[in-house]
């Protein structure tokens, strides 16, 4: 049986290049209302280069956190073709 982190990682791989999604959307797909829980899982992502957790933002457009820092999240979003 897959852990929540493994399920989340598989969802991250489905986000197309140049697109982002929200903590809420991910939580909805995973069947939880625990948006903060999703953030905690993302923070524990051991392979941010493989599983693009930088593509998750708040519903209001704020960037949200990133284990490697806000500057790195911005860099990765720009590299992915996302205008900020």
C-alpha positions in Angstrom: 0.0 0.0 0.0 1.3 3.4 -0.9 2.0 6.0 1.7 0.5 9.5 1.5 4.0 10.8 0.4 4.2 8.3 -2.4 0.6 9.2 -3.5 1.6 12.9 -3.4 4.8 12.2 -5.4 2.8 10.5 -8.2 0.4 13.5 -8.3 3.3 15.9 -8.6 4.5 14.0 -11.7 1.2 14.7 -13.4 1.5 18.5 -13.2 2.4 19.6 -16.8 5.4 21.8 -17.5 4.6 25.4 -17.1 1.7 24.8 -14.8 1.1 24.9 -11.1 -1.7 23.6 -8.8 -2.8 24.4 -5.3 -2.5 22.8 -1.9 -6.3 22.6 -1.9 -6.5 20.9 -5.2 -3.9 18.3 -4.2 -5.7 17.7 -0.9 -9.1 17.3 -2.7 -7.6 14.7 -5.0 -6.1 12.9 -2.0 -9.4 13.0 -0.2 -8.5 15.2 2.7 -9.2 18.7 3.9 -5.7 18.9 5.5 -4.1 21.5 3.3 -1.4 22.0 5.9 -0.8 18.3 6.0 -0.1 18.5 2.2 2.4 21.3 2.9 4.1 19.1 5.6 4.3 16.2 3.2 5.8 18.5 0.5 8.3 19.7 3.0 9.4 16.1 3.5 9.8 15.4 -0.2 13.3 13.7 -0.3 13.7 14.2 -4.1 12.5 17.7 -5.1 14.4 17.4 -8.4 12.4 14.3 -9.3 9.1 15.3 -7.8 8.4 19.0 -8.5 6.9 20.1 -5.2 7.8 23.7 -6.2 4.7 23.7 -8.4 2.3 23.8 -5.5 1.0 27.3 -4.5 -1.8 28.8 -2.3 -5.3 29.2 -3.8 -4.9 33.0 -3.6 -1.7 32.9 -5.7 0.8 33.2 -2.9 3.8 31.0 -3.4 3.8 29.1 -0.1 6.8 27.5 1.4 9.6 25.4 -0.1 12.1 23.4 1.9 15.0 24.8 -0.2 13.9 28.4 0.3 11.6 30.9 -1.4 14.3 32.1 -3.8 14.9 28.6 -5.0 11.1 28.0 -5.4 11.0 31.2 -7.6 14.0 30.0 -9.6 12.5 26.6 -10.3 9.1 28.1 -11.3 10.8 30.5 -13.7 12.9 27.6 -15.1 9.6 25.7 -15.7 8.3 28.6 -17.7 6.0 30.1 -15.1 5.8 33.9 -15.1 5.7 35.5 -11.6 
